[in-house]
């Protein structure tokens, strides 16, 4: 478990640094990554999470009902949805980028890169928040959804409940891909977005079903993931000359000069 968390930290940090640098370097032109209106939007979603908070314990109790837990189809589906959240989102978005580059499909590579950025940024923010809030998971302190302690989540999975990492990256993926579809095929936005956000919601529900998250963990994750996915994608398209896009979308794949070697060299396109 610790090695998995460490891997997530490294992947997220590696992607977060260039995104943050990009936002800093491009703030003078194009559209900024974050605006004052975003703070208002985030405050509204936080207020919605607070409204749901009194229902946390009753929802957790209802979901833990033995008749529900013993349903094979529900149990199997919840397990698959957990994998879809993590590591599925990293594999899907990263795979889209890799296939797009190797198959010379620039649109697919573009969608894969931006959605990967969104997932990595969302994961980094989530891990930091988990560490700081130190909220006890439902199985750790049943019946007490208000068990918080600042910094207690550091390397202690039992106190990393808020927000749900699986749900955050699932919603970030849904928002980023939906935003990409809106940019290119607006007529398909409703159908694609509906399917992706429904899947993300099911990922979040599976975390409550497995008794590892409170409902408010998932609701906060939905807001954080959606916000991150939409903003990262929108910023990338409003600032197409940002350093990360220039490097990772402006490269060519060529055979290794070693002759019959199967290696591929990544070369910047000038």
C-alpha positions in Angstrom: 0.0 0.0 0.0 2.8 2.4 0.9 4.7 1.7 -2.3 1.5 2.4 -4.3 1.0 5.7 -2.6 4.6 6.6 -3.2 4.2 5.8 -6.9 1.1 8.0 -7.1 3.0 10.8 -5.5 5.9 10.5 -7.9 3.7 10.3 -11.0 1.5 13.2 -9.8 4.5 15.4 -8.9 6.2 14.8 -12.2 3.2 16.0 -14.1 2.3 18.8 -11.7 5.6 20.6 -11.9 5.4 21.3 -15.7 1.7 22.2 -15.5 2.4 24.7 -12.7 5.4 26.1 -14.6 3.3 26.4 -17.6 0.7 28.4 -15.8 3.3 30.7 -14.3 5.1 31.4 -17.6 2.0 31.9 -19.6 0.1 34.1 -17.1 0.9 37.2 -19.1 -0.8 36.0 -22.2 -3.9 33.9 -23.0 -6.2 32.7 -20.3 -4.9 32.2 -16.8 -5.3 28.7 -15.2 -7.2 30.0 -12.2 -9.4 33.1 -11.9 -11.4 34.7 -9.1 -14.6 33.2 -10.4 -13.2 29.8 -9.8 -12.9 30.5 -6.1 -16.6 31.4 -6.0 -17.4 28.1 -7.9 -15.3 26.1 -5.5 -16.9 27.8 -2.4 -20.3 26.8 -3.7 -19.3 23.2 -4.1 -17.8 23.2 -0.7 -21.0 24.5 0.7 -22.9 21.6 -1.0 -20.5 19.2 0.7 -21.2 20.7 4.1 -25.0 20.4 3.5 -24.5 16.6 2.8 -22.3 16.1 5.9 -25.1 15.4 8.4 -26.2 12.4 6.2 -22.7 10.8 6.2 -23.3 8.3 8.9 -26.8 7.3 7.8 -25.6 6.7 4.2 -22.7 4.6 5.4 -25.0 2.6 7.6 -27.4 1.9 4.8 -24.7 0.9 2.4 -23.2 -1.5 4.9 -26.5 -3.4 5.1 -25.7 -7.1 4.8 -28.3 -7.8 2.1 -26.6 -5.2 -0.1 -23.1 -6.3 0.7 -23.9 -9.9 -0.2 -25.2 -9.2 -3.6 -22.6 -10.9 -6.0 -23.3 -8.6 -8.9 -23.0 -5.4 -6.9 -19.9 -6.7 -5.2 -18.2 -7.7 -8.4 -19.2 -4.4 -10.1 -17.9 -2.4 -7.2 -14.5 -4.1 -7.4 -14.3 -3.4 -11.1 -15.2 0.2 -10.6 -12.4 0.6 -8.0 -9.9 -0.6 -10.6 -11.4 1.8 -13.1 -10.7 4.7 -10.8 -7.1 3.6 -10.0 -5.0 2.6 -11.8 -7.5 2.7 -14.7 -7.6 6.4 -15.2 -3.8 6.7 -15.5 -3.7 3.7 -17.9 -6.6 5.1 -20.0 -5.3 8.6 -20.3 -1.7 7.7 -20.7 -2.6 5.0 -23.2 -4.5 7.5 -25.3 -1.4 9.7 -25.4 1.0 6.8 -26.2 -1.2 5.4 -28.9 -1.8 8.8 -30.4 2.0 9.4 -30.6 2.9 6.0 -32.0 0.0 5.8 -34.5 0.5 9.5 -35.6 -3.0 10.5 -34.4 -2.4 14.0 -33.1 -6.0 14.6 -31.9 -5.8 11.4 -29.8 -2.4 12.4 -28.4 -3.7 15.8 -27.6 -6.7 14.5 -25.7 -4.6 11.9 -23.9 -2.0 14.4 -22.8 -4.4 17.0 -21.5 -6.5 14.4 -19.7 -3.3 12.9 -18.2 -2.3 16.3 -17.0 -5.7 16.7 -15.4 -5.6 13.3 -13.7 -2.1 13.9 -12.4 -2.9 17.4 -11.1 -6.1 16.1 -9.4 -4.1 13.2 -7.8 -1.5 15.6 -6.4 -4.0 17.9 -4.9 -6.0 15.0 -3.5 -3.0 13.4 -1.9 -2.0 16.7 -0.3 -5.5 17.3 1.0 -5.7 13.8 2.4 -2.5 14.3 4.3 -3.6 17.6 5.8 -7.2 16.8 6.7 -6.4 13.5 8.4 -10.0 12.3 8.3 -10.7 8.8 9.6 -12.1 6.4 7.1 -15.5 4.9 7.9 -14.1 1.5 8.8 -11.6 3.2 11.2 -14.2 5.0 13.3 -17.7 3.9 12.4 -20.5 6.3 13.4 -18.1 9.3 13.6 -17.7 11.2 10.4 -16.1 14.2 12.1 -12.9 12.5 13.1 -10.3 14.9 11.7 -6.7 15.7 12.8 -4.4 18.1 11.0 -1.6 16.2 9.2 -2.6 12.8 10.5 -2.9 11.4 7.0 0.8 11.4 6.4 1.7 7.8 5.4 -1.4 6.5 7.3 -4.0 5.2 5.0 -6.6 4.8 7.7 -6.8 8.6 8.0 -6.8 9.5 4.3 -10.5 9.6 3.8 -11.1 13.2 2.5 -11.4 13.4 -0.5 -11.7 10.1 -2.4 -8.7 9.7 -4.7 -10.5 7.2 -6.9 -13.5 9.5 -7.4 -11.3 12.6 -7.9 -9.3 11.1 -10.8 -12.4 9.6 -12.3 -14.2 12.9 -12.4 -11.0 14.6 -13.6 -10.9 12.2 -16.5 -14.6 12.6 -17.3 -14.3 16.4 -17.2 -11.1 16.6 -19.3 -12.3 14.3 -22.0 -15.7 15.9 -22.1 -14.0 19.3 -22.5 -11.9 18.0 -25.3 -15.0 16.7 -27.1 -16.7 20.1 -26.6 -13.7 21.7 -28.3 -13.9 19.5 -31.4 -17.3 17.8 -31.6 -19.8 19.9 -29.6 -22.7 17.8 -30.9 -21.3 14.8 -29.1 -20.6 16.5 -25.8 -23.9 15.6 -24.1 -23.7 11.9 -24.9 -20.0 11.5 -24.1 -20.2 13.7 -21.0 -23.2 11.8 -19.7 -21.6 8.4 -20.1 -18.2 9.5 -18.6 -19.7 11.4 -15.6 -22.1 8.5 -14.9 -19.1 6.1 -14.8 -17.2 8.6 -12.5 -20.3 8.7 -10.2 -20.3 4.9 -10.0 -16.6 4.9 -9.1 -17.4 7.2 -6.2 -20.4 5.1 -5.1 -18.2 2.0 -5.1 -15.9 3.7 -2.6 -18.8 4.3 -0.2 -19.9 0.7 -0.8 -16.5 -0.6 0.2 -16.7 1.4 3.4 -13.5 3.3 2.8 -15.1 6.7 2.2 -17.9 8.9 3.5 -20.4 10.3 1.0 -18.9 13.8 1.5 -15.5 12.5 0.5 -17.0 11.5 -2.9 -18.9 14.8 -3.2 -15.8 16.9 -2.6 -13.9 14.6 -5.0 -16.5 15.2 -7.7 -16.1 18.9 -7.4 -12.3 18.9 -7.3 -12.0 16.4 -10.2 -14.5 18.2 -12.4 -12.9 21.6 -11.7 -9.4 20.3 -12.4 -10.2 18.4 -15.5 -12.2 21.3 -17.1 -9.7 24.0 -16.1 -6.5 22.1 -17.2 -8.0 21.3 -20.6 -9.4 24.8 -21.1 -6.1 26.4 -20.2 -4.2 24.1 -22.5 -6.4 25.1 -25.5 -6.3 28.8 -24.7 -2.5 28.7 -24.3 -1.4 26.2 -27.0 2.2 27.4 -26.8 2.7 26.3 -23.2 6.0 24.4 -22.5 4.4 21.0 -21.8 2.4 20.9 -25.0 5.3 22.2 -27.0 7.5 19.3 -25.8 5.1 16.4 -25.6 3.0 17.2 -28.6 5.8 18.7 -30.6 7.9 15.5 -30.9 8.6 13.0 -33.6 9.2 9.3 -33.3 12.0 7.9 -35.3 13.8 4.5 -35.4 17.0 4.2 -33.4 20.2 4.9 -35.3 21.5 1.6 -34.1 19.9 0.0 -37.2 17.8 -3.1 -36.3 17.3 -1.9 -32.7 13.6 -1.7 -31.7 14.2 1.4 -29.5 12.4 4.6 -30.4 14.0 8.1 -29.9 11.9 11.0 -28.8 13.1 14.1 -30.7 11.7 17.6 -30.3 10.2 19.1 -33.5 11.8 22.4 -34.5 
